[in-house]
Every structure is written in C-alpha cells, then in structure tokens.
Amino acid sequence: MLHVVPLGDAVEHTADDDCVCGPTAKPITRDDGSIGWLMIHHSLDGRELTEDDQ
C-alpha cells in the first residue's frame, strides 16, 4: 500500500487508514495485473479549494 500525503498541511498525517483526514483508498492495477492500493490523504488546510486538477 502506498500513501500520498500532502506536505506542509495544517495537521500531521499518519501513514495508516486511521489518519485524521479520512484517506481514500484507490485500487491500482500493477504491470503484472495484480491490484495494489493507493491511499490518498486529504489536506485539512483547504488547499483543494484553490488548486486545479492536474
């Protein structure tokens, strides 16, 4: 499982499912066809309101 954590956020994130931000799990298909999980942590400083999707 890979965690994507926002840097410089208002809170410190923990690399687990119980993080205060309520991370979202996203299934990712690996090159060998197996499924891995990407845990996407959410910022709590509101940056998503001003950032564009890339």
Rosetta blueprint (number, residue, H / E / L):
1 M L
2 L E
3 H E
4 V E
5 V L
6 P L
7 L L
8 G L
9 D L
10 A L
11 V L
12 E L
13 H L
14 T L
15 A L
16 D L
17 D L
18 D L
19 C L
20 V L
21 C L
22 G L
23 P L
24 T E
25 A E
26 K E
27 P E
28 I E
29 T E
30 R L
31 D L
32 D L
33 G L
34 S L
35 I E
36 G E
37 W E
38 L E
39 M E
40 I E
41 H L
42 H L
43 S L
44 L L
45 D L
46 G L
47 R H
48 E H
49 L H
50 T L
51 E L
52 D L
53 D L
54 Q L
